[in-house]
């Protein structure tokens, strides 16, 4: 998995790319989130549009990211999950935990 961050309307957008399977990638993402929080940024949208596959470790990584943002007084939203990823969220009932939107713009606007 690779990721890159950008700012959009005062919200940090993290674009994930590839297979989300935890491991060293989870550590790297967690470090990035803590840098954001220490920089006063606690509103994040995770763009899943380029994610091909996600396993349970990848889901755990997203849950930890959500917890990090909420503990910092912010929130995290998901955007552009494929049908495959969305069905994984539904089966695990995590669709009720995450705020998911069909586009990054709609996810960003949901912070208002």
C-alpha positions in Angstrom: 0.0 0.0 0.0 1.1 3.5 -0.7 -0.5 6.7 0.5 -0.2 10.4 -0.1 -1.8 13.3 1.8 -3.1 16.6 0.5 -5.2 19.4 1.9 -8.7 20.2 0.5 -10.9 22.9 2.1 -9.1 22.7 5.4 -9.4 18.9 5.6 -6.5 16.4 5.2 -7.2 13.9 2.5 -5.2 10.7 2.6 -5.3 8.8 -0.7 -4.6 5.1 -0.2 -3.4 3.0 -3.2 -3.0 -0.7 -3.6 -3.7 -3.5 -1.1 -4.5 -2.4 2.5 -3.2 -5.2 4.7 -1.8 -3.6 7.9 1.8 -4.5 8.8 4.5 -1.8 8.2 2.0 0.2 6.2 -0.2 0.5 9.3 2.7 1.8 11.3 3.6 4.3 8.6 0.0 5.6 8.4 -0.3 5.8 12.2 2.9 7.9 12.4 1.5 10.2 9.7 -1.8 10.6 11.6 0.1 11.5 14.8 2.1 14.1 12.9 -1.2 15.6 11.6 -2.7 15.7 15.1 0.4 17.3 16.7 0.2 19.9 13.9 -3.4 20.7 14.9 -5.0 18.8 12.1 -7.7 16.4 13.3 -10.1 16.2 10.3 -9.3 13.5 7.8 -10.9 11.9 4.8 -9.4 8.6 3.7 -9.9 8.1 0.0 -10.3 4.4 -0.8 -10.9 4.8 -4.5 -7.6 3.2 -5.5 -7.7 0.4 -2.9 -7.9 -3.0 -4.6 -8.1 -5.3 -1.6 -8.4 -5.0 2.2 -8.0 -7.7 4.8 -8.9 -7.7 8.5 -5.6 -6.1 9.4 -6.4 -3.3 7.0 -9.8 -2.8 8.6 -8.0 -2.7 12.0 -5.7 0.0 10.6 -8.7 2.1 9.7 -10.3 1.6 13.1 -7.1 2.7 14.8 -7.0 5.8 12.5 -10.6 6.7 13.4 -9.8 6.3 17.1 -6.7 8.5 16.8 -8.7 11.3 15.1 -11.6 11.1 17.6 -9.3 11.0 20.6 -7.7 14.2 19.2 -11.2 15.9 19.1 -11.6 15.4 15.4 -13.1 12.8 13.1 -12.3 10.7 10.0 -14.5 9.9 7.1 -14.2 7.4 4.3 -14.7 8.2 0.6 -14.9 6.3 -2.7 -14.9 2.7 -1.4 -15.3 0.2 -4.2 -18.3 -2.2 -4.1 -15.9 -4.9 -2.8 -14.6 -2.7 0.0 -18.1 -1.4 0.9 -19.5 -4.9 1.1 -16.6 -5.8 3.4 -17.7 -2.9 5.6 -21.3 -4.0 5.5 -20.5 -7.7 6.4 -18.3 -6.6 9.3 -21.0 -4.0 10.4 -18.2 -1.4 10.3 -20.4 0.6 7.9 -22.2 1.8 11.0 -19.0 2.9 12.6 -17.5 4.8 9.6 -19.1 7.8 7.9 -18.7 6.8 4.2 -19.3 9.1 1.2 -19.3 8.5 -2.6 -16.8 11.3 -3.2 -14.0 13.1 -1.5 -15.8 16.4 -1.9 -18.9 15.1 -0.2 -16.9 13.6 2.7 -15.1 17.0 3.1 -18.4 18.9 3.0 -19.8 16.5 5.7 -17.4 18.2 8.2 -19.4 21.4 8.0 
